[in-house]
Amino acid sequence: MFLFYFILLIYFFSIVWILNGYKNVIKKDTVYDDYNPLVSIIVSARNEERNLEKLFEFLVNQLYKNYEVIIINDRSVDKTESILLEYSNKYKNISYLTIQETPRDWSNKKWAIYNGILAARGEIIIQTDADCYMSNKWVQLMISPFKNSDVGFVSSLTPIIYPQNNIFRNLFLMDSIAQDIFSGYAIGQS
């Protein structure tokens, strides 16, 4: 049992050490006002009626204005499609596709995202999930690295946040961020 707690303690301090170093790597709020490409935001949604209104609240309030939102309704059986219809009628930069069937060799979500990319008109494509939340600077911050022509791919933290506010929430949050950091470093080393 001692060995288990010792390994857990080492893991905890490793995550804290990584997070401390990571905050020094991030260039916060780097925004270029003269960089204005069309951005396509792709969202795969399956039975997301509980999350869509909150997602749209974040998306329609972006400070960056040259973007389109394409939601792919992936065979939803709840009120997802009626919510998508409502918002696509209300906002000219929001549209949606409905997937009825996925080819045998594709996963559902990958097929939905693939179809969203085919429909995209933007120079830059940002993909997110229907249950994600972002700041009103999200699009600006995601596209700003592309001003450098050497940049071809950008990834950001997507921490998993649990509703219960206890020690397990904080441990899961730290673990989620650590996984994103490891993935980001791996992408950077490719």
CYANA upper distance limits for C-alpha pairs under 8 A (distance plus 0.5 A):
  1 MET  CA      5 TYR  CA      7.07
  2 PHE  CA      6 PHE  CA      6.57
  3 LEU  CA      7 ILE  CA      6.62
  4 PHE  CA      8 LEU  CA      6.68
  5 TYR  CA      9 LEU  CA      6.51
  6 PHE  CA     10 ILE  CA      6.74
  7 ILE  CA     11 TYR  CA      6.59
  8 LEU  CA     12 PHE  CA      6.61
  9 LEU  CA     13 PHE  CA      6.77
 10 ILE  CA     14 SER  CA      6.55
 11 TYR  CA     15 ILE  CA      6.78
 12 PHE  CA     16 VAL  CA      6.88
 13 PHE  CA     17 TRP  CA      6.53
 14 SER  CA     18 ILE  CA      6.62
 15 ILE  CA     19 LEU  CA      6.55
 15 ILE  CA    174 MET  CA      7.33
 15 ILE  CA    175 ASP  CA      7.68
 15 ILE  CA    178 ALA  CA      6.47
 16 VAL  CA     20 ASN  CA      6.57
 16 VAL  CA    174 MET  CA      8.41
 17 TRP  CA     21 GLY  CA      6.88
 18 ILE  CA     22 TYR  CA      6.46
 18 ILE  CA    178 ALA  CA      7.72
 18 ILE  CA    181 ILE  CA      8.48
 19 LEU  CA     23 LYS  CA      6.78
 19 LEU  CA    177 ILE  CA      8.44
 19 LEU  CA    178 ALA  CA      7.66
 20 ASN  CA     24 ASN  CA      7.72
 21 GLY  CA     25 VAL  CA      7.39
 22 TYR  CA     26 ILE  CA      7.12
 22 TYR  CA    181 ILE  CA      8.14
 29 ASP  CA    141 LEU  CA      7.00
 30 THR  CA    141 LEU  CA      7.00
 30 THR  CA    144 SER  CA      7.17
 31 VAL  CA    140 GLN  CA      6.62
 31 VAL  CA    141 LEU  CA      6.68
 31 VAL  CA    144 SER  CA      6.15
 32 TYR  CA    140 GLN  CA      8.41
 32 TYR  CA    144 SER  CA      6.70
 32 TYR  CA    147 LYS  CA      8.45
 35 TYR  CA    144 SER  CA      8.09
 35 TYR  CA    147 LYS  CA      7.30
 36 ASN  CA     66 ASN  CA      7.26
 37 PRO  CA     66 ASN  CA      7.37
 37 PRO  CA    122 GLY  CA      7.88
 37 PRO  CA    123 GLU  CA      6.70
 37 PRO  CA    124 ILE  CA      7.77
 38 LEU  CA     66 ASN  CA      5.74
 38 LEU  CA     67 TYR  CA      5.88
 38 LEU  CA     68 GLU  CA      8.14
 38 LEU  CA    121 ARG  CA      8.05
 38 LEU  CA    122 GLY  CA      5.14
 38 LEU  CA    123 GLU  CA      6.11
 38 LEU  CA    124 ILE  CA      7.27
 39 VAL  CA     66 ASN  CA      6.95
 39 VAL  CA     67 TYR  CA      4.99
 39 VAL  CA     68 GLU  CA      6.80
 39 VAL  CA    121 ARG  CA      8.32
 39 VAL  CA    122 GLY  CA      5.04
 39 VAL  CA    123 GLU  CA      6.48
 39 VAL  CA    124 ILE  CA      5.38
 39 VAL  CA    125 ILE  CA      6.33
 39 VAL  CA    126 ILE  CA      7.74
 40 SER  CA     67 TYR  CA      6.23
 40 SER  CA     68 GLU  CA      5.47
 40 SER  CA     69 VAL  CA      6.42
 40 SER  CA     70 ILE  CA      7.63
 40 SER  CA    120 ALA  CA      6.26
 40 SER  CA    121 ARG  CA      7.07
 40 SER  CA    122 GLY  CA      5.27
 40 SER  CA    123 GLU  CA      8.01
 40 SER  CA    124 ILE  CA      6.72
 40 SER  CA    125 ILE  CA      5.26
 40 SER  CA    126 ILE  CA      6.65
 41 ILE  CA     67 TYR  CA      7.72
 41 ILE  CA     68 GLU  CA      6.62
 41 ILE  CA     69 VAL  CA      5.21
 41 ILE  CA     70 ILE  CA      6.56
 41 ILE  CA    125 ILE  CA      6.37
 41 ILE  CA    126 ILE  CA      5.24
 41 ILE  CA    127 GLN  CA      6.23
 41 ILE  CA    128 THR  CA      7.89
 42 ILE  CA     69 VAL  CA      6.69
 42 ILE  CA     70 ILE  CA      5.55
 42 ILE  CA     71 ILE  CA      6.50
 42 ILE  CA     72 ILE  CA      8.08
 42 ILE  CA    113 ILE  CA      7.34
 42 ILE  CA    116 GLY  CA      6.42
 42 ILE  CA    117 ILE  CA      7.59
 42 ILE  CA    120 ALA  CA      8.43
 42 ILE  CA    125 ILE  CA      7.55
 42 ILE  CA    126 ILE  CA      6.60
 42 ILE  CA    127 GLN  CA      5.23
 42 ILE  CA    128 THR  CA      6.95
 43 VAL  CA     69 VAL  CA      8.22
 43 VAL  CA     70 ILE  CA      6.82
 43 VAL  CA     71 ILE  CA      5.23
 43 VAL  CA     72 ILE  CA      6.60
 43 VAL  CA    113 ILE  CA      7.68
 43 VAL  CA    116 GLY  CA      8.22
 43 VAL  CA    127 GLN  CA      6.49
 43 VAL  CA    128 THR  CA      5.89
 43 VAL  CA    129 ASP  CA      5.89
 43 VAL  CA    130 ALA  CA      6.72
 44 SER  CA     71 ILE  CA      6.37
 44 SER  CA     72 ILE  CA      5.28
 44 SER  CA     73 ASN  CA      6.94
 44 SER  CA     74 ASP  CA      7.15
 44 SER  CA    109 LYS  CA      7.00
 44 SER  CA    112 ALA  CA      6.47
 44 SER  CA    113 ILE  CA      6.58
 44 SER  CA    128 THR  CA      8.22
 44 SER  CA    129 ASP  CA      6.68
 44 SER  CA    130 ALA  CA      7.33
 45 ALA  CA     71 ILE  CA      7.23
 45 ALA  CA     72 ILE  CA      6.34
 45 ALA  CA     73 ASN  CA      5.62
 45 ALA  CA     74 ASP  CA      6.25
 45 ALA  CA     76 SER  CA      8.13
 45 ALA  CA     80 THR  CA      8.29
 45 ALA  CA    129 ASP  CA      7.66
 45 ALA  CA    130 ALA  CA      6.35
 46 ARG  CA     73 ASN  CA      6.47
 46 ARG  CA     74 ASP  CA      5.42
 46 ARG  CA     75 ARG  CA      6.82
 46 ARG  CA     76 SER  CA      5.36
 46 ARG  CA     80 THR  CA      7.95
 47 ASN  CA     75 ARG  CA      8.45
 47 ASN  CA     76 SER  CA      5.21
 47 ASN  CA     77 VAL  CA      6.74
 47 ASN  CA     78 ASP  CA      5.95
 47 ASN  CA     79 LYS  CA      7.88
 47 ASN  CA     80 THR  CA      6.37
 48 GLU  CA     52 LEU  CA      6.52
 48 GLU  CA     76 SER  CA      8.36
 48 GLU  CA     78 ASP  CA      8.23
 48 GLU  CA     80 THR  CA      6.32
 48 GLU  CA    130 ALA  CA      7.16
 48 GLU  CA    131 ASP  CA      8.13
 49 GLU  CA     53 GLU  CA      8.15
 49 GLU  CA     78 ASP  CA      7.14
 49 GLU  CA     79 LYS  CA      6.06
 49 GLU  CA     80 THR  CA      5.23
 49 GLU  CA     83 ILE  CA      7.66
 51 ASN  CA     55 LEU  CA      6.70
 51 ASN  CA    130 ALA  CA      6.61
 51 ASN  CA    131 ASP  CA      5.93
 52 LEU  CA     56 PHE  CA      6.55
 52 LEU  CA     80 THR  CA      8.10
 52 LEU  CA     83 ILE  CA      7.92
 52 LEU  CA    130 ALA  CA      6.61
 52 LEU  CA    131 ASP  CA      7.98
 53 GLU  CA     57 GLU  CA      6.69
 53 GLU  CA     83 ILE  CA      8.27
 54 LYS  CA     58 PHE  CA      7.10
 54 LYS  CA    133 TYR  CA      8.26
 55 LEU  CA     59 LEU  CA      6.72
 55 LEU  CA    130 ALA  CA      6.74
 55 LEU  CA    131 ASP  CA      7.44
 55 LEU  CA    132 CYS  CA      7.38
 55 LEU  CA    133 TYR  CA      6.78
 56 PHE  CA     60 VAL  CA      6.35
 56 PHE  CA     87 TYR  CA      8.47
 57 GLU  CA     61 ASN  CA      6.94
 58 PHE  CA     62 GLN  CA      7.26
 58 PHE  CA    133 TYR  CA      7.21
 58 PHE  CA    134 MET  CA      6.77
 58 PHE  CA    135 SER  CA      7.36
 58 PHE  CA    136 ASN  CA      7.08
 59 LEU  CA    136 ASN  CA      8.14
 61 ASN  CA    136 ASN  CA      6.39
 62 GLN  CA    135 SER  CA      8.13
 62 GLN  CA    136 ASN  CA      4.84
 62 GLN  CA    137 LYS  CA      6.60
 62 GLN  CA    138 TRP  CA      7.62
 62 GLN  CA    139 VAL  CA      7.42
 63 LEU  CA    136 ASN  CA      6.20
 63 LEU  CA    137 LYS  CA      6.34
 63 LEU  CA    139 VAL  CA      8.37
 63 LEU  CA    140 GLN  CA      7.94
 64 TYR  CA    137 LYS  CA      7.65
 64 TYR  CA    139 VAL  CA      6.75
 64 TYR  CA    140 GLN  CA      6.28
 67 TYR  CA     93 ASN  CA      7.42
 67 TYR  CA    122 GLY  CA      7.98
 68 GLU  CA     93 ASN  CA      5.17
 68 GLU  CA     94 ILE  CA      6.44
 68 GLU  CA     95 SER  CA      8.35
 68 GLU  CA    122 GLY  CA      8.13
 69 VAL  CA     93 ASN  CA      6.58
 69 VAL  CA     94 ILE  CA      5.19
 69 VAL  CA     95 SER  CA      6.73
 70 ILE  CA     94 ILE  CA      6.59
 70 ILE  CA     95 SER  CA      5.56
 70 ILE  CA     96 TYR  CA      5.72
 70 ILE  CA     97 LEU  CA      7.93
 70 ILE  CA    116 GLY  CA      6.85
 70 ILE  CA    119 ALA  CA      8.35
 70 ILE  CA    120 ALA  CA      7.85
 71 ILE  CA     84 LEU  CA      8.14
 71 ILE  CA     94 ILE  CA      8.28
 71 ILE  CA     95 SER  CA      6.92
 71 ILE  CA     96 TYR  CA      5.06
 71 ILE  CA     97 LEU  CA      6.94
 71 ILE  CA    116 GLY  CA      7.80
 72 ILE  CA     96 TYR  CA      6.05
 72 ILE  CA     97 LEU  CA      5.35
 72 ILE  CA     98 THR  CA      6.31
 72 ILE  CA     99 ILE  CA      7.49
 72 ILE  CA    112 ALA  CA      6.40
 72 ILE  CA    113 ILE  CA      7.74
 72 ILE  CA    115 ASN  CA      8.26
 72 ILE  CA    116 GLY  CA      6.83
 73 ASN  CA     80 THR  CA      7.72
 73 ASN  CA     81 GLU  CA      7.18
 73 ASN  CA     96 TYR  CA      7.44
 73 ASN  CA     97 LEU  CA      6.45
 73 ASN  CA     98 THR  CA      5.07
 73 ASN  CA     99 ILE  CA      6.51
 73 ASN  CA    112 ALA  CA      8.22
 74 ASP  CA     98 THR  CA      6.67
 74 ASP  CA     99 ILE  CA      5.52
 74 ASP  CA    100 GLN  CA      7.64
 74 ASP  CA    108 ASN  CA      7.72
 74 ASP  CA    109 LYS  CA      7.91
 74 ASP  CA    112 ALA  CA      6.76
 75 ARG  CA     98 THR  CA      7.43
 75 ARG  CA     99 ILE  CA      6.21
 75 ARG  CA    100 GLN  CA      6.06
 75 ARG  CA    101 GLU  CA      7.94
 76 SER  CA     80 THR  CA      6.83
 76 SER  CA     81 GLU  CA      7.76
 79 LYS  CA     83 ILE  CA      6.88
 80 THR  CA     84 LEU  CA      6.69
 81 GLU  CA     85 LEU  CA      6.60
 82 SER  CA     86 GLU  CA      6.70
 83 ILE  CA     87 TYR  CA      6.83
 84 LEU  CA     88 SER  CA      6.46
 84 LEU  CA     95 SER  CA      8.19
 84 LEU  CA     96 TYR  CA      7.12
 85 LEU  CA     89 ASN  CA      6.62
 85 LEU  CA     96 TYR  CA      8.23
 86 GLU  CA     90 LYS  CA      6.77
 87 TYR  CA     91 TYR  CA      6.47
 87 TYR  CA     94 ILE  CA      7.37
 88 SER  CA     92 LYS  CA      7.04
 88 SER  CA     93 ASN  CA      8.06
 88 SER  CA     94 ILE  CA      5.36
 88 SER  CA     95 SER  CA      5.57
 88 SER  CA     96 TYR  CA      7.65
 97 LEU  CA    116 GLY  CA      8.12
 99 ILE  CA    112 ALA  CA      7.31
102 THR  CA    106 TRP  CA      7.05
102 THR  CA    107 SER  CA      7.79
102 THR  CA    108 ASN  CA      6.40
102 THR  CA    111 TRP  CA      6.98
103 PRO  CA    111 TRP  CA      8.32
106 TRP  CA    110 LYS  CA      7.14
106 TRP  CA    111 TRP  CA      6.44
107 SER  CA    111 TRP  CA      6.63
108 ASN  CA    112 ALA  CA      6.75
109 LYS  CA    113 ILE  CA      6.66
110 LYS  CA    114 TYR  CA      6.45
111 TRP  CA    115 ASN  CA      6.73
112 ALA  CA    116 GLY  CA      6.76
113 ILE  CA    117 ILE  CA      6.66
114 TYR  CA    118 LEU  CA      6.83
115 ASN  CA    119 ALA  CA      6.86
116 GLY  CA    120 ALA  CA      6.67
117 ILE  CA    125 ILE  CA      8.04
120 ALA  CA    125 ILE  CA      8.09
124 ILE  CA    143 ILE  CA      7.96
126 ILE  CA    142 MET  CA      8.37
128 THR  CA    132 CYS  CA      7.35
134 MET  CA    138 TRP  CA      6.45
137 LYS  CA    141 LEU  CA      6.57
138 TRP  CA    142 MET  CA      6.56
139 VAL  CA    143 ILE  CA      6.68
140 GLN  CA    144 SER  CA      6.47
141 LEU  CA    145 PRO  CA      8.21
142 MET  CA    154 VAL  CA      7.52
142 MET  CA    155 SER  CA      8.49
142 MET  CA    156 SER  CA      8.30
143 ILE  CA    147 LYS  CA      8.01
145 PRO  CA    151 VAL  CA      7.10
145 PRO  CA    154 VAL  CA      7.96
146 PHE  CA    150 ASP  CA      8.28
146 PHE  CA    151 VAL  CA      5.95
146 PHE  CA    152 GLY  CA      7.52
147 LYS  CA    151 VAL  CA      8.34
155 SER  CA    184 GLY  CA      7.32
156 SER  CA    180 ASP  CA      8.23
156 SER  CA    184 GLY  CA      8.28
157 LEU  CA    177 ILE  CA      7.06
157 LEU  CA    180 ASP  CA      6.23
157 LEU  CA    181 ILE  CA      7.93
158 THR  CA    176 SER  CA      8.18
158 THR  CA    177 ILE  CA      7.68
158 THR  CA    180 ASP  CA      7.46
159 PRO  CA    173 LEU  CA      6.54
159 PRO  CA    176 SER  CA      5.73
159 PRO  CA    177 ILE  CA      5.85
159 PRO  CA    180 ASP  CA      8.14
160 ILE  CA    172 PHE  CA      7.69
160 ILE  CA    173 LEU  CA      6.33
160 ILE  CA    176 SER  CA      6.43
160 ILE  CA    177 ILE  CA      8.47
161 ILE  CA    169 ARG  CA      7.34
161 ILE  CA    172 PHE  CA      8.00
161 ILE  CA    173 LEU  CA      6.40
162 TYR  CA    169 ARG  CA      6.11
162 TYR  CA    172 PHE  CA      8.36
162 TYR  CA    173 LEU  CA      8.39
163 PRO  CA    169 ARG  CA      8.10
164 GLN  CA    169 ARG  CA      6.87
165 ASN  CA    169 ARG  CA      6.42
165 ASN  CA    170 ASN  CA      8.33
166 ASN  CA    170 ASN  CA      7.31
167 ILE  CA    171 LEU  CA      6.73
168 PHE  CA    172 PHE  CA      6.49
169 ARG  CA    173 LEU  CA      6.54
170 ASN  CA    174 MET  CA      6.61
171 LEU  CA    175 ASP  CA      6.59
172 PHE  CA    176 SER  CA      6.46
173 LEU  CA    177 ILE  CA      6.68
174 MET  CA    178 ALA  CA      6.56
175 ASP  CA    179 GLN  CA      6.71
176 SER  CA    180 ASP  CA      6.89
177 ILE  CA    181 ILE  CA      6.67
178 ALA  CA    182 PHE  CA      6.72
179 GLN  CA    183 SER  CA      6.70
180 ASP  CA    184 GLY  CA      6.50
181 ILE  CA    185 TYR  CA      6.59
182 PHE  CA    186 ALA  CA      6.67
183 SER  CA    187 ILE  CA      6.71
184 GLY  CA    188 GLY  CA      6.65
185 TYR  CA    189 GLN  CA      6.72
186 ALA  CA    190 SER  CA      7.00
